[in-house]
Amino acid sequence: MSTSSRSPQVAPDPTPEALPADQGPEAAAREREIAVEQRVVDGAYGELDRRLAEARSALRRTEARGASGTHQSRGERDAYAVHYSGLISTLEGVEERLVFGRMDMRADDPAATEAGGSGGDADGAGAPPPGDGAGATGAVGGPERHYVGRIGLHDAARREVVLDWRAPLARAFYQATASDPMGLVRRRHIDTRARRVLGVEDELIDISALGGAGSVGGQPARLAAEGLQGEGALLAAMSAARDGRMGDIVATIQAEQDRIVTAPGTGVLVVQGGPGTGKTAVALHRVAYLFYAERERLERSGVLLVGPSRTFLRYVEQVLPSLGETGVVSTTIGDLVPGIRARGAESAATAEIKGRAMWARVLARAVKGLQRVPDGPRPIVVEGTALELRPDDVREAMSRARRGGKPHNLAREPFVLWLLERLTDQFAAATRQDASDPETRAWIREDIRTSRDARREINLCWMPTTPQGLLERLWARPALLERLAPELTGAEREALRRSPGSELTPADIPLIDELAELLGPSDDAQAQRARLEARRREELVAYAAEAIESQELGGGIVTAEMLADRVADHGPSLTLAERARADRSWTYGHVVVDEAQELGAMAWRALARRCPVRSFTVVGDLAQYSGPTAPSSWEQALRALGTSPSADGGRSPQADHHQRGRRARGRHGGRGRRVAQEGSTPLREEILTVCYRTPATVMEAADAAVASLGHPPVYPVSSVRDLPDCLRVDRVGPAGRTEGAGGTALEGAVLTAVREEMAALDEAVGPEGGRIAVIATDPEAWAARLAADAALAAAMGAPGGDVLRSRLAVMGPVMSKGLEFDVVVLVEPGRIGRASPGDLYVAMTRPTRRLRVISSGPLPSGLTAP
Ligand SMILES: Nc1ncnc2c1ncn2[C@@H]1O[C@H](COP(=O)(O)OP(=O)(O)OP(=O)(O)O)[C@@H](O)[C@H]1O
């Protein structure tokens, strides 16, 4: 086995531990500053505790009002209970690092006192800081000061204690630079843990306001760099061991990210960014920002977050609560339709076929195909009387039913009614009865409606069906599919073929959603829902009867039915997110889509229906597309959202823009921006180019590897840092050769690598710290092999089966999408890359510390030894 290891010529990360200890007067100044900030932080937590105590006691009082009273008063009580519970969750969610920054503004800067600046529950004025110390202001000469934190807090006298990070005034904290200070003199990052201030880091922004002084109050400060904000805090965040859950970045949002976070919520905002550029983080902070900026609208309509997998959604689930927001509905495309689970799997190629826009036409044809005019009159015998269903009557009934514009199953009702009337006329004439008498007509109609002949013939003309039933027929009957989808090749149709009763796959779900629109609820579905309701009511009554008996509540005053009514009357106590999640036709105020490059046109159509105002944040990376061929542009990928390609007729506008942008910006260059009014939906594109996760050596290897496979990233990124020995490539002999006790050479190398990386992590961050992922095309087999080693099996044992919680996880490249680990052990990258270059790109760019490649086959260049 040969091992190559490349170390860039860089110093290790300047983690706080690695910095030289302060000595003498500097250390004393530092301690003084920490003490000053500790008093402020104590004040902020005191305020948080006060608000929490108030909310808890309000909730207790509300709940003590009991379940009695009028329907309206119960509704009000439930609404208050939901409100206070939500408030408590919000306040509990912001406990960690409640305050993380301080802004010293120029005393003469109008922005410092601008009305509404502190936002949230603030009254707007930039108030004098509580617990101020003379040493904190020093040479600045009494500037306005604001403490920036997760939520806005005021004291009982309505003085600002903490400025909400989303307030307009707080933009300077994230965006001010020496060349554009935005009224900011100094930016301070305050590092806290469990309510204790551990350190402060200052950046001087506006040196002129200090009269040229290089330090403030004896506290050393560095001049603000034009590139990164809060570099020390940023590098510390990037170097921290991963714990299986994404953290927020609220303390260190960079200027290019902040501009995206706070962009207006209208229209479609596309954020294209290479691996680790903070797209997910930015999207989540943007949700929190939009809730702040448009609270009234979004609290009524809600926000939908779409992620690539349930694992990914668990990975990010802590971020929004830590930003004080809890009301977001998160889902995968596979879980988009309430009550339907996609448990099946299929190849990326088959999923791609199902995602194509043509299905809108094909499915419309399929539904129309359920409405048929018979070739000739169809005989029907009702109570011994011979009638016929005539093609002309069917045609007329159809055109009347379609006129209403209702979906198929709902339009069936007027269709059937009209035909019943015609058959009633025939029956009355044949039996010489008075067709003008309403009573006579009613019983004749009922006889016809319940006759088997009539039911069968009418159903053949207008078949009621469910989305699942119709889709199953489409996949199971090749002749039907060929008739309805001549656009597909024979091989494509064959790929779609599936036997009846097979599990639905995630790519089926947008098709089910489309069919649900076209079909509407079927009688069957309605009847099933009614049956479920009835059963639930029976259970409730039984439960209530038991409760009455066991607690002696009865005495003739409370009946089981009354009690059941109260228990069942839980409508208002559901949160908005719970109601939205359960309702397929819910329309959201904003939709955020992560890993958006994966969605096909049908998924976009389904999402467009959920947000008719087309307020979207779409984040993704075309180079991370899972499959053989990525979409060539975001316009192409998003066409189904109602955005049309621009009329330049040639090269993709993004690529065009990107080319120009890359020429214009430096290594840690800025962003791209294009605003276009396309179709009816304004589309705006931002590009992130700085990678905060992956060390530069690994990132460059990933770029080279996919380029050598013919897919160079159109939007490459530059990493903010590099680490020594962050890329190791272990080449082993042919996979079949045995080595040692029974395993192949490849197995031996993987086992060794995992053990070595565990030991290295033990040393770097402690025995429980950090996360390692083994990424391979056949994860189950590798998990079984690794589990044969007791220590590795223990490291893979996830509490509650949550793969993100285990220190060692084994997964395929697609599952690793959006996640990150301290170390990735990547098995046979050549095989992954040949199947899908985007998957290789994803897998190679997951680590924050080291990529360890194990290969027995040919390697893409970038991974070959130098
Ligand atoms: N401003 C920042 N401060 C601190 N950490 C940051 C910042 N921006 C991004 N990060 C960190 O970088 C890592 C990558 O971020 P994120 O997952 O959002 O990137 P991404 O663009 O969605 O990546 P990918 O497409 O590769 O999944 C995360 O650990 C995130 O916390």
Ligand as a Chemical Component Dictionary entry (heavy atoms), coordinates in Angstrom:
data_LIG
# 
_chem_comp.id                   LIG 
_chem_comp.type                 NON-POLYMER 
_chem_comp.pdbx_formal_charge   0 
_chem_comp.three_letter_code    LIG 
# 
loop_
_chem_comp_atom.comp_id 
_chem_comp_atom.atom_id 
_chem_comp_atom.alt_atom_id 
_chem_comp_atom.type_symbol 
_chem_comp_atom.charge 
_chem_comp_atom.model_Cartn_x 
_chem_comp_atom.model_Cartn_y 
_chem_comp_atom.model_Cartn_z 
_chem_comp_atom.pdbx_ordinal 
LIG N1  N1  N 0 -20.132 33.007 8.223  1  
LIG C1  C1  C 0 -19.842 31.837 8.739  2  
LIG N2  N2  N 0 -19.344 31.728 9.992  3  
LIG C2  C2  C 0 -19.038 30.523 10.527 4  
LIG N3  N3  N 0 -19.239 29.366 9.894  5  
LIG C3  C3  C 0 -19.750 29.422 8.656  6  
LIG C4  C4  C 0 -20.079 30.641 8.017  7  
LIG N4  N4  N 0 -20.577 30.365 6.805  8  
LIG C5  C5  C 0 -20.581 29.035 6.696  9  
LIG N5  N5  N 0 -20.083 28.470 7.799  10 
LIG C6  C6  C 0 -19.930 27.063 8.084  11 
LIG O1  O1  O 0 -19.487 26.419 6.916  12 
LIG C7  C7  C 0 -20.040 25.120 6.857  13 
LIG C8  C8  C 0 -20.728 24.963 5.541  14 
LIG O2  O2  O 0 -21.922 25.697 5.547  15 
LIG P1  P1  P 0 -23.198 25.177 4.775  16 
LIG O3  O3  O 0 -23.472 23.753 5.090  17 
LIG O4  O4  O 0 -24.272 26.169 4.975  18 
LIG O5  O5  O 0 -22.634 25.281 3.296  19 
LIG P2  P2  P 0 -23.323 24.827 1.947  20 
LIG O6  O6  O 0 -22.958 25.848 0.944  21 
LIG O7  O7  O 0 -24.770 24.565 2.160  22 
LIG O8  O8  O 0 -22.513 23.500 1.679  23 
LIG P3  P3  P 0 -22.802 22.247 0.732  24 
LIG O9  O9  O 0 -23.424 22.734 -0.527 25 
LIG O10 O10 O 0 -21.447 21.718 0.504  26 
LIG O11 O11 O 0 -23.634 21.300 1.511  27 
LIG C9  C9  C 0 -20.967 24.984 8.053  28 
LIG O12 O12 O 0 -20.272 24.370 9.107  29 
LIG C10 C10 C 0 -21.271 26.403 8.410  30 
LIG O13 O13 O 0 -21.597 26.532 9.764  31 
# 
loop_
_chem_comp_bond.comp_id 
_chem_comp_bond.atom_id_1 
_chem_comp_bond.atom_id_2 
_chem_comp_bond.value_order 
_chem_comp_bond.pdbx_ordinal 
LIG N1  C1  SING 1  
LIG C1  N2  SING 2  
LIG C1  C4  DOUB 3  
LIG N2  C2  DOUB 4  
LIG C2  N3  SING 5  
LIG N3  C3  DOUB 6  
LIG C3  C4  SING 7  
LIG C3  N5  SING 8  
LIG C4  N4  SING 9  
LIG N4  C5  DOUB 10 
LIG C5  N5  SING 11 
LIG N5  C6  SING 12 
LIG C6  O1  SING 13 
LIG C6  C10 SING 14 
LIG O1  C7  SING 15 
LIG C7  C8  SING 16 
LIG C7  C9  SING 17 
LIG C8  O2  SING 18 
LIG O2  P1  SING 19 
LIG P1  O3  DOUB 20 
LIG P1  O4  SING 21 
LIG P1  O5  SING 22 
LIG O5  P2  SING 23 
LIG P2  O6  DOUB 24 
LIG P2  O7  SING 25 
LIG P2  O8  SING 26 
LIG O8  P3  SING 27 
LIG P3  O9  DOUB 28 
LIG P3  O10 SING 29 
LIG P3  O11 SING 30 
LIG C9  O12 SING 31 
LIG C9  C10 SING 32 
LIG C10 O13 SING 33 
# 
